[in-house]
Amino acid sequence: MKKQFGIILTLVFVLLLSACGGNNKAAESPSPAANNTGEATEAPTDAPVKQEPVTVKLGIFKNVTHAAGYIALEKEFFQKQLGEHVTIEVQAFDNGSDFSTAIATGQIDLGYVGPGPSTNQFLKSSNFRVISGADNGGAVLVAGKDSGVNTVKDLVGKTIAIPTKGSTNEISLRLLLEQEGVKITTDKSGAQIVARAPADTLVALRQNEVHATLIPEPWGTQIEQEGIGKVIVPWDQIPPNNGDYPLVILVASDKFLSEHRDLAKAAVKANLEAIDFITANPDESYELINKRLSELSGKGLDIELIKAALSHMRLTSDVSAEAIEEMAKVSIGAGYIKDITVDTLDLSTFLDLSLLQEVKDGK
């Protein structure tokens, strides 16, 4: 009897231990939540944070020298890097003055422009920055077929066209004339500079109304191919720095950098991705560039012209602060920058390449 009673006590003790152990396990690992039907369901995971929609306004020129931007749009590098919550609105410009006014007044957030007009505008408003390079060089000096011009020195008494006043191309022309000892005047004692849109320049060269032009590609190649004139100074001899100067840079407004620094960095990544793509896939790039050019300007180009244009420039994210400063000094001398002297010129805050460096460092 005592033996049976001992067995019963042992069984009761074991059952009590099991009950205690089960309660501890339940406390450590909660059972799945039950749904409305009483069936067990998995515990919900944290849902991703929904990003608010953002519209980014991007400016770009109707010119092949803005190839990196074209590819970043056509290959959707911008969209991929900025994110699905971002809507990209593209605004096309014919010249740097209009672009620079647009970014200074908040009409666009970022985009591609030349250093000449953008530097002039920055010294007035100081509310946007250079965040990356896109293209170095790509302009040539072309003389008309019947102009009698074969060298830069022959430009004395001649008229030279540039796309717009104060443009990077005009700055290069002024440097070129200065290094060859040709004065800029309004009479026959030196060279005269006039502004003409590239398409109008072709007509003016045919009619010998202008005798030469410093013009971005592919216009120079087109002038040669159509027998209108010939290149007398190739792109890699154009100052400053023999063609290795910033012709197209990527800039962003201070407001955009302050409110959406992550998106500005994403744009820098997309720009670098586009440059790498063009280098690795030139043939595909020609077609894509022409497609975007057709959308922006309503007219495409012969693929051979685009190919020639890209061979006459160096796509790069690098930006030479020294070259930009040198060009700014030319603008001061030409009267495009007011109330600032060469001695008081300060462009230390114009370039903010910190995002570019972060991207290059893989951060």
N, C-alpha and C positions, 0 to 999 in steps of 0.2 A: 504494500500500500504506500509505504514511504517512498519506495522507488518510483512508482507511478506519479506521485505528487511532485517529486523532483524533476521528472521529465516535463511535466506540465509547466512548472515554473521556468524551466530553461527555454521552452518554446515561447512563453509569454515575453521573456526578456529579449529574445532574438527579434520577435515581432516589433517590440518597442524600439529597438535600435534601428530596424529597417525604416520604421515610420519617421524617426528623427532624421536619418540620412536622406530620405526622399524629400523632406521639407527643405533641407539645406540646398539640395541640388536644384529644386524648383526656384529657390530664391536667387541662385546664381545664374540660371538660364531660364528667363521668362518664357512661358509657352506662347506660341503664335497667337496673334490677336484673332478674335472670332469675328466673322462678318455677320450680317443681319440674319442669315439662315442658321447661325450657330456653328458653321463650319470654320475650322482654323484657317487663317490666311497668313501670309508672310508679313512681317512688319514693314511699313512703308519706308523707302529710302528718301534722302533729302533731294527735293526737286531742284534742278539747276536754276540759278537766279536769272530771271528774264531781263535782258538788256533793253534799255529804252531806245526807240528808233532815233537815228541821227542822220541828218543830211549833210554831206560834205560837198562843197562847191569847188570844183577844180578848173583852173584856167590853163589853156594851152594854145600854142600858135598853129596856124595852118602852114606848117613848114616841116620839111623832112628832118631838119636838124633837131626836132623835138621827138625823134624816133623812140627814145626810151619811154616817153609818156604814152606814145601810140601803142607800143607793145604791152605796156603795163595795163592798158585798157582792153586791148583786143584779146589778150591771153587771160584776162580777169585776175591779174596779179593784185591789182588794187582791191578788188572785191574780196578776194580770198584773204588778204592780209588785214583789211579793215573789218571784215565780218559781215554776216548776213543781215545784221540789224542796221547796217549803213546803206543809205541810198546815195549814189554818186551822181552829181549833176555836172556835166561838162560844158564849159563855156569857151568858145573859140575866139581868139583875138588875132588882129592883123598886125599889131605892133606893140612894142614894149611900153610905150607911154600909156596907152589905154589899159593894158594889163596892170601896170603899176598903180594907176589911179584906182582901179577896181579893188586891188587887194588892200590898199591904204584906206579905202572907204567902206570896207566890209562887204563888198559885193561878191567876193570869192574868198575862200579860206586858204588855199594853197595852189601851187601850180608852177609851170615852167616859163622862164623869162630870161632875157639877156641881162648881164650885169650892168651895162651902161644906164639904161633908163631906170632900172630898179634901184641902183645906187643913188641916182639923182633924187628919186622919190623918197628913199629912206632918209636922206639928209634933211628932208622937209618934215616927214611925219614920224619917223623912228618907231613904227608900229608893226614891222614884219622882219623876218630874219631869213638868211640863207641856211638851209638845213642839209643840202647835199648838192653835189655837182651832177651833171647829166651828159654834157658834151663839151669837149675842148676843140676849138677850131671848126673850120667848115666854110669859111668865106674866101673868096678869090677876087683878084683885081682883073677885070676884063676890059679890053679896049675894042672899040668899034672897028669894023673891017676897013672903013674909009677914013678913019680918024687920023692916021699918020702917027699914031702912038705905038711905040714899041718898047719903051722903057718908062719908068716912073718919071725921069727927068723930062721926058717929052710932054708931060702934062702941063707944063707952063703955057698959059694962054688957053687952056682947054677947060671944059666943064665936065665934072665928075658927079655921077648920081649915087646916092645912098638911099636905102629904103625909107628911113625916117630920120628927122633931125634928132640928135642926141642919142642915136642908137649905138650899140656896140660896134656896128660896122663903120659908123662915122668916126668913132674913136680910133679904131684900127687904121682907117684911112689917114687921119690926122697924124698919127704916129709914123706911118709909112712915108708920108710927104715930108715930115720933119727930118727923118733920118736920111732922106735923099736930097735935102736942101731945097725943097720946093715950097715956096710960100703959099699961103691961102689968102686970096684977095677977092675983090669984087670986080677986078678989071683984068686986062690981058697980061699984067705983070706977074701974075701967079696963077694958081689953079683955083677955079670956082667950084663950090660944092652946092648941089641942089638936091632936094628930096623928091624921089619918084618911087611909086610902087613898082615892084619888080616887073610885073606884066607891062606897065607903061614904059619902063626902062628899055625893054626889048624893042618897042616901037620907036622910041627916041633914038636908040642906037642905029636902027635901020635908016632913019631919016637924018642921021648925023646932027641931031639937036643936042645930044650929049655925046661926049667922046669916049667916056670910060665909066665904069661903075665898080664899086667894091660891094659885092653882093653875096649872100649866102647860097650855098649849094641847095638844090641842083641847078639853080638858074645859070651859073657860070658855064656848066657843062652843056646846058640846053642852048645857050648863046653860041657856043662853039659848034655844036652839032647842026644847028640851023644855018651856019655860015654867016651869022650876024657879026661875029667878032672872035677874038681869041684871048685866052688867059695869058697875061703877061707877068703876073705874080701868083704862083700857086698857093694853096692854103697853108702849106708848111713853111712859107716864108713871110706870112702876114704877121705883123707885130700886134701885141707884144709876144715875146718868147717864141718867135718862129712858129706860130700856129698853135702852140700848146698853151692856150689861154682859155679861160672859161667863156664859152659862147652861150651855153644854156645851163641855167642853175635851177634848183628846186627851192622855192621859198614858201614860207608859211606865216600867217598873221600871228601877232602876239596873242590875240584873243583865242585863236584856235590852239596855239601851243599851251596856253594856260588852262583851257577847258578840256582839251582832248589831246594831251601829250602822247597818250598811248596810240591814238590814231595817226598822229604825225609820225611817230616811230614806225608804224605799220606802213605808211606811205613811203618812207625811206627804204624799208625792206623791199617793197614792190618795185621801186625804182632800180635797186641793185639787181633784183631778180630779172628785170627786163633787160638790163645791160648784159647780164650773163647769157640770157637767152639769145639775144641778137648775135653775140660773139660765137655761140655754139651752133646756132641755126640760121645762118644768113639768108639762105634761099627762101625758107618759110617766112622769115621776117620781112623780106621785100614785099611779098604779097599782103601781109597783114598791115604793114605801114601804108601801102597804097589804099587798102580798104578803109582805114581810118581817115586818111587824107581826103578820100572821096566823100566820106560822110561829113567832114568838117567844112570842106571848101566847095563841094558839089562837082569836083573834077579830079580825076586821078592822073597819074603820070605813067610814062613808059617805065617798065621795070628796070631797064638798063640805066635810066636816069637816076633812079633810087639807088641802084647798086653803085653807080659812080659817086653819088653824093656821100654814101656811107664810107666809101674808101678814102674820102677827103676830109675825114674828121676822126677824132678819137673819143669814143664813148667812155666816160669815166665818172665815178662819183667824187673824185678828188676835186678840191677847190683851192686855187692859189690866191691867198689873201694879198700877196704882193702884187699880182697881176691886176686884181680888182682895184687896189689902191692906185696903181700906176694909171689905170684908165680913168679913175675918178679925178686925178690931177689934170688929165687932158680935158675933162668936162668942165673943170673950174676955169681953165685957160680959155675954153671956148665960150664961156658965159652961161653954160647950162645949169651950173650950181651957183646959186647966189648967196651972198653974205658969209661965205666961207672961203678962206684962203688955203693955199697949199700947206702953210705952216700950222693952221688951226684944224686941218682935216683930221677927223677921228672916226674910223670905221671899226673900232674894236668890238662894238656890240652888233655889228651888221651880220657877222658870221657866227652862227651857233651850230657847230658841228658835233655837239655832244651826243645827239641821237645817232648820227652816222657812226661815230666811234663805238657806241654801245652795240650797234648792229654788227659792225666788223668784229667786235670782241665776242660776239655770240651771246650777249646779255639780253 
